[in-house]
Amino acid sequence: MLDILIVHGANLNLLGEREPEVYGSMTLDDVNRHISHRADELHVAVEFYQSNHEGAIIDFLHQHRKSADGLVINPGAFTHYSYALRDAISGVQLPAVEVHLSDIYAREEFRKKSVTKEVCLAQVSGKGVGSYLEGLELLISHLNSMPGK
């Protein structure tokens, strides 16, 4: 069974409260439930992690680099400037998909730049929880197409 990390970055713990007109009314627990349900249907294991601290996310990725098969990550605001997180995603050598609840390309100018996208297989944004689900499916498809799988 594939083991997939689902990492939520800064401020995602406030889902359901923070800017519902942008992020919707789902809480982080709601999002995780939807992901868990889809993971069960796809017969993969998921492990969730959320932190508002860049270094804690990096440490989590380092700790799981040999036990996980892939990564779905919503870096939150770290997307736009965290070269340290970018290097961690690249360095752990896990296939990764970057996801965002909102359409980052239809928002403020600074949100249109992702420094993490280039070290990920794909980026999915603007589909609410569907971004995570599509990202999970893209990652699993990639992992299943690798030789030896």
Residue frames as qw, qx, qy, qz and C-alpha x, y, z in Angstrom:
[[0.000, 0.889, 0.458, 0.000, 0.00, 0.00, 0.00],
 [0.375, 0.520, -0.027, 0.767, 1.26, 3.46, -0.90],
 [0.400, -0.646, -0.411, 0.504, 1.92, 5.88, 1.98],
 [0.256, 0.637, 0.237, 0.687, 1.17, 9.49, 1.09],
 [0.279, -0.358, -0.387, 0.802, 1.93, 12.56, 3.20],
 [0.032, 0.799, 0.440, 0.410, -0.67, 15.34, 3.17],
 [0.438, -0.256, -0.271, 0.818, 0.95, 18.54, 4.43],
 [0.005, -0.889, -0.390, -0.240, -0.98, 21.73, 5.18],
 [0.470, 0.212, -0.204, 0.832, 1.00, 24.91, 5.65],
 [0.108, -0.105, -0.373, 0.915, 0.53, 28.22, 7.39],
 [0.356, 0.092, 0.164, -0.915, -2.94, 29.36, 8.48],
 [0.499, -0.064, -0.718, -0.481, -4.75, 26.31, 7.14],
 [0.214, -0.235, -0.846, 0.428, -5.67, 25.44, 10.72],
 [0.181, 0.339, 0.318, -0.867, -8.08, 28.42, 10.49],
 [0.181, -0.133, -0.731, -0.644, -10.09, 27.02, 7.59],
 [0.264, -0.590, -0.760, -0.071, -13.79, 27.60, 8.13],
 [0.279, -0.792, -0.298, 0.453, -13.06, 30.86, 9.98],
 [0.277, -0.504, 0.292, 0.764, -10.50, 32.65, 7.84],
 [0.243, 0.409, -0.386, -0.791, -11.82, 34.42, 4.75],
 [0.561, 0.229, 0.786, -0.125, -14.67, 32.01, 3.97],
 [0.545, 0.748, 0.076, -0.370, -15.40, 34.00, 0.81],
 [0.284, 0.694, -0.634, -0.190, -11.99, 32.85, -0.46],
 [0.061, 0.328, -0.938, 0.094, -11.45, 29.47, 1.22],
 [0.595, -0.260, -0.648, -0.397, -15.02, 28.29, 1.84],
 [0.598, -0.560, 0.175, -0.546, -16.67, 27.09, 5.01],
 [0.932, -0.051, -0.351, 0.080, -14.94, 23.70, 5.38],
 [0.493, -0.788, 0.368, -0.018, -12.65, 23.25, 8.36],
 [0.171, 0.586, -0.788, -0.083, -9.29, 21.52, 8.10],
 [0.438, -0.060, 0.863, -0.245, -10.88, 18.46, 9.72],
 [0.709, 0.517, 0.291, -0.382, -13.54, 18.49, 6.98],
 [0.459, 0.717, -0.473, -0.227, -10.87, 18.69, 4.29],
 [0.085, -0.428, 0.896, -0.081, -8.95, 15.82, 5.90],
 [0.627, 0.158, 0.680, -0.347, -12.11, 13.70, 6.07],
 [0.703, 0.634, -0.009, -0.323, -12.69, 14.16, 2.33],
 [0.296, 0.661, -0.686, -0.069, -9.08, 13.25, 1.59],
 [0.344, -0.251, 0.874, -0.236, -9.25, 10.20, 3.89],
 [0.739, 0.343, 0.442, -0.376, -12.42, 8.99, 2.19],
 [0.655, 0.683, -0.248, -0.207, -10.86, 9.29, -1.26],
 [0.046, 0.592, -0.801, 0.072, -7.63, 7.66, -0.06],
 [0.582, -0.043, 0.757, -0.293, -9.65, 4.70, 1.23],
 [0.771, 0.530, 0.187, -0.298, -11.34, 4.37, -2.17],
 [0.524, 0.737, -0.426, -0.030, -7.91, 4.44, -3.84],
 [0.958, -0.217, -0.122, 0.142, -6.43, 1.97, -1.32],
 [0.489, 0.464, -0.336, 0.658, -3.66, 4.26, -0.12],
 [0.532, -0.603, -0.426, 0.415, -2.66, 5.34, 3.37],
 [0.181, 0.761, 0.010, 0.623, -2.45, 9.04, 4.17],
 [0.537, -0.435, -0.411, 0.594, -0.76, 10.84, 7.02],
 [0.053, 0.899, 0.244, 0.360, -1.79, 14.41, 7.76],
 [0.543, -0.321, -0.225, 0.743, 0.38, 17.20, 9.11],
 [0.100, 0.886, 0.237, 0.386, -0.26, 20.91, 9.58],
 [0.551, -0.455, -0.202, 0.670, 2.04, 23.57, 10.90],
 [0.138, 0.983, 0.123, 0.016, 2.33, 27.34, 10.84],
 [0.385, -0.774, 0.426, 0.269, 6.09, 26.96, 11.19],
 [0.623, 0.658, -0.385, -0.176, 8.24, 26.57, 8.12],
 [0.077, 0.536, -0.825, 0.160, 11.00, 24.69, 9.96],
 [0.592, -0.056, 0.701, -0.394, 8.52, 22.24, 11.48],
 [0.823, 0.474, 0.077, -0.302, 7.22, 21.35, 8.01],
 [0.449, 0.669, -0.592, 0.004, 10.78, 20.89, 6.77],
 [0.237, -0.387, 0.839, -0.302, 11.60, 18.67, 9.76],
 [0.768, 0.165, 0.471, -0.401, 8.46, 16.60, 9.10],
 [0.760, 0.587, -0.203, -0.190, 9.47, 16.07, 5.47],
 [0.207, 0.618, -0.745, 0.146, 12.99, 15.09, 6.50],
 [0.460, -0.238, 0.760, -0.393, 11.69, 12.62, 9.09],
 [0.770, 0.286, 0.482, -0.305, 9.39, 10.90, 6.58],
 [0.339, 0.677, -0.471, -0.452, 11.64, 10.96, 3.52],
 [0.129, 0.300, -0.935, -0.141, 12.35, 7.22, 3.65],
 [0.251, 0.202, 0.891, -0.321, 8.98, 5.95, 4.89],
 [0.487, 0.607, 0.308, -0.548, 6.59, 7.80, 2.56],
 [0.600, 0.274, 0.620, 0.425, 6.01, 7.22, -1.14],
 [0.218, 0.503, 0.361, 0.754, 4.84, 10.72, -2.04],
 [0.154, -0.380, -0.389, 0.825, 3.63, 14.11, -0.92],
 [0.038, 0.738, 0.484, 0.469, 0.60, 16.32, -1.49],
 [0.391, -0.336, -0.327, 0.792, 1.40, 19.74, -0.08],
 [0.030, 0.890, 0.307, 0.336, -0.47, 23.00, 0.34],
 [0.555, 0.027, -0.306, 0.773, 2.36, 25.27, 1.46],
 [0.146, -0.881, -0.382, 0.240, 0.01, 28.19, 2.09],
 [0.100, 0.985, -0.108, -0.090, 1.91, 31.49, 2.06],
 [0.568, -0.506, 0.545, 0.352, 5.23, 29.59, 2.09],
 [0.721, 0.489, 0.450, 0.196, 4.47, 28.89, -1.59],
 [0.340, 0.922, 0.111, 0.148, 5.49, 32.38, -2.59],
 [0.064, 0.895, -0.383, 0.221, 8.84, 32.83, -0.88],
 [0.716, -0.535, 0.442, -0.074, 10.13, 29.77, 0.98],
 [0.561, 0.586, -0.582, -0.061, 13.23, 28.61, -0.80],
 [0.208, -0.376, 0.842, -0.325, 13.98, 26.54, 2.30],
 [0.727, 0.170, 0.535, -0.395, 10.74, 24.59, 1.83],
 [0.714, 0.610, -0.227, -0.259, 11.42, 24.32, -1.91],
 [0.256, 0.582, -0.766, 0.093, 14.84, 22.84, -1.17],
 [0.448, -0.176, 0.789, -0.383, 13.34, 20.43, 1.37],
 [0.817, 0.362, 0.242, -0.378, 10.76, 19.17, -1.14],
 [0.625, 0.646, -0.432, -0.079, 13.51, 18.70, -3.69],
 [0.023, 0.582, -0.773, 0.251, 15.95, 17.24, -1.18],
 [0.618, -0.133, 0.678, -0.375, 13.71, 14.52, 0.24],
 [0.155, 0.241, -0.815, -0.503, 13.20, 13.22, -3.32],
 [0.334, 0.368, 0.828, -0.259, 9.55, 12.31, -2.81],
 [0.053, 0.392, 0.601, 0.695, 7.27, 12.83, -5.80],
 [0.022, -0.438, -0.501, 0.746, 5.13, 15.82, -4.83],
 [0.063, 0.615, 0.557, 0.555, 2.04, 17.70, -5.99],
 [0.066, -0.111, -0.308, 0.943, 1.41, 21.27, -4.83],
 [0.104, -0.608, -0.735, -0.281, -2.24, 22.14, -4.16],
 [0.016, 0.031, 0.255, -0.966, -4.21, 25.26, -3.22],
 [0.195, 0.543, 0.759, -0.302, -7.86, 25.66, -2.25],
 [0.267, 0.837, 0.155, -0.452, -8.18, 29.04, -3.97],
 [0.719, 0.571, 0.175, 0.354, -7.09, 30.03, -7.46],
 [0.519, -0.575, 0.029, 0.632, -3.77, 31.66, -6.65],
 [0.370, 0.115, 0.443, 0.809, -3.57, 33.09, -10.18],
 [0.086, -0.695, -0.494, -0.515, -6.79, 35.07, -9.74],
 [0.504, -0.774, -0.305, 0.232, -5.72, 36.73, -6.49],
 [0.170, -0.933, 0.194, 0.251, -3.13, 39.28, -5.39],
 [0.559, 0.729, -0.394, -0.011, -0.07, 39.62, -7.60],
 [0.124, -0.609, 0.758, -0.199, 2.33, 38.15, -5.03],
 [0.747, -0.061, 0.596, -0.289, 0.29, 34.93, -4.87],
 [0.799, 0.551, -0.078, -0.229, 0.84, 34.22, -8.55],
 [0.371, 0.629, -0.672, 0.124, 4.45, 33.20, -7.96],
 [0.927, -0.346, 0.095, -0.109, 5.23, 29.76, -6.59],
 [0.079, 0.719, -0.690, 0.021, 8.81, 28.92, -5.70],
 [0.543, -0.205, 0.794, -0.183, 7.78, 25.36, -4.79],
 [0.797, 0.450, 0.134, -0.380, 5.93, 24.49, -8.01],
 [0.504, 0.671, -0.523, -0.148, 9.09, 23.79, -9.99],
 [0.018, 0.365, -0.914, 0.178, 10.11, 20.91, -7.70],
 [0.593, 0.156, 0.641, -0.462, 6.65, 19.31, -7.85],
 [0.338, 0.190, 0.845, 0.369, 5.13, 17.06, -10.49],
 [0.035, -0.589, -0.572, -0.569, 2.10, 19.31, -10.82],
 [0.037, 0.108, 0.411, -0.904, 0.16, 22.13, -9.24],
 [0.163, -0.551, -0.747, -0.335, -3.61, 22.14, -8.74],
 [0.063, -0.194, -0.397, 0.895, -5.41, 25.25, -7.51],
 [0.328, 0.036, -0.120, -0.936, -8.82, 26.85, -7.34],
 [0.570, -0.150, -0.700, -0.404, -10.92, 23.73, -6.81],
 [0.648, -0.537, 0.207, -0.500, -11.44, 23.85, -3.05],
 [0.690, -0.352, 0.625, -0.095, -11.02, 20.41, -1.48],
 [0.876, 0.454, 0.158, -0.033, -11.09, 19.09, -5.04],
 [0.298, 0.823, -0.474, 0.094, -7.56, 20.46, -5.47],
 [0.397, -0.490, 0.752, -0.189, -6.36, 18.00, -2.83],
 [0.829, 0.149, 0.507, -0.183, -8.34, 15.13, -4.33],
 [0.717, 0.692, -0.081, -0.006, -7.07, 15.79, -7.84],
 [0.065, 0.783, -0.602, 0.144, -3.54, 16.20, -6.50],
 [0.625, -0.294, 0.698, -0.189, -3.80, 12.88, -4.68],
 [0.859, 0.375, 0.335, -0.099, -5.03, 11.15, -7.82],
 [0.501, 0.809, -0.303, 0.044, -2.26, 12.69, -9.97],
 [0.194, -0.667, 0.700, -0.167, 0.36, 11.58, -7.45],
 [0.749, -0.075, 0.637, -0.169, -0.99, 8.02, -7.23],
 [0.800, 0.589, 0.093, -0.068, -1.15, 7.77, -11.03],
 [0.279, 0.812, -0.502, 0.106, 2.48, 8.88, -11.20],
 [0.404, -0.497, 0.740, -0.205, 3.59, 6.45, -8.49],
 [0.826, 0.138, 0.519, -0.170, 1.74, 3.55, -10.11],
 [0.721, 0.690, -0.063, -0.028, 3.39, 4.29, -13.46],
 [0.085, -0.788, 0.609, -0.009, 6.89, 4.06, -12.03],
 [0.674, 0.275, -0.685, -0.039, 8.91, 0.94, -12.89],
 [0.285, 0.099, -0.844, 0.442, 8.68, -1.70, -10.19],
 [0.380, 0.010, 0.430, -0.819, 5.20, -0.65, -9.00]]
